[in-house]
């Protein structure tokens, strides 16, 4: 549905004496092109918007600092912490942007899919998430058959699973459990990350995989989110010719599921 856009090409048809005898018109449907231009513009606008706040904070607090004589070490420390936190935010954002661009261009570090035992790979992703989990007293349990293999790009898949674990930890209350499990089903390898967090309301479920879409902006920012984590996971699943989906009932936690064809 929605509006469609057309580009019109017209050329006159002249007769022997140069008299105008007709007009040839070509209508070409440029709706898709328009939509792509729109997506690109929105993306650039979003990136600028995301960068503006940390840049302003770094600028403002460094100016504040330069106006002082640094005698108040408590205050100096506080300002430096804000500057450091916001520099990190920009680092995370540019890092995620670069990764996303590479994934979209399909020219990441080696796209070969190799038959890989999943258990080790999942253990590595869980290891990367451990420090954040420990801070919140969250336990990550791993269940995966030793025999389970899939055709994957190990470094990309580790990144994808890590992003899901990272979210599960970020959005869940302290002291809860996160389950990482993988199994074979209908010739697919299925990887699930289940948490006991707040869950996601149905109207948001389809949209959370969009770039910069957040259910709760301030919550995501406070947790250190860039808003790109799940769109990165979606791209990684697509590079494996697979898919990612979320299942959740508000108040009952969420399950994220990556499917990789056999
Ligand atoms: P962010 O950097 O904001 O976490 P993501 O793309 O990773 O960006 O996730 C998009 C949004 O989806 C988050 O802002 C959050 O609202 C929601 N979300 C993702 N994972 C979970 C989860 N495990 N539990 C609840 N909400 C989640």
Boltz pocket constraint, residues with backbone or C-beta under 6 A from the ligand:
constraints:
  - pocket:
      binder: B
      contacts: [[A, 163], [A, 164], [A, 167], [A, 168], [A, 169], [A, 171], [A, 172], [A, 195], [A, 197], [A, 198], [A, 199], [A, 200], [A, 208], [A, 209], [A, 210], [A, 212], [A, 213], [A, 214], [A, 215], [A, 216], [A, 220], [A, 221], [A, 224], [A, 225], [A, 226], [A, 227], [A, 228], [A, 229], [A, 230], [A, 231], [A, 254]]
      max_distance: 6.0
